[in-house]
Each structure stands twice: as structure tokens, then as C-alpha cells.
Amino acid sequence: MSWNPQALEGEPLPDIAQINQEIETTKRKEETATLESDKRKWRERREDLMRLKRVEEVYVCGIIATLSNY
């Protein structure tokens, strides 16, 4: 079974919404950075946040699957 975060009804979960907001912020900072080292720092931060988002989605999927068995 693959996880589709869009399958959730209603608003996104607060944690995922916050991560999405942080991803957008770091993306803008990466685009406006002038030094290559700053661009790399923001790109790495954005990639870290994207990995965190995937982990959070997998965790939520596991919780929902576990709770649906009750």
C-alpha cells in the first residue's frame, strides 16, 4: 500500500502544514541567496525538510492504519 497524503480529507495536519511552510520559506531564501555557500545551506535545509515531511507522512499513515484496525 502506498501513502497518498492528498487522500486525507479536510485541511492538512498541522505538522505537515508547518513543514510545507518551512519548505517554501527555505526555497525562497535559496533563490535569493547570493553566495554559493548560502545557496547550498538553504538547499540542504530544504532537502532535510522534505525528508522530514516524508517521514511524517509515513508515520501518520502507520498511525491511521493501526487505528483503523480497532
Order of alpha helices (4+ residues) and beta strands (2+ residues): alpha-alpha
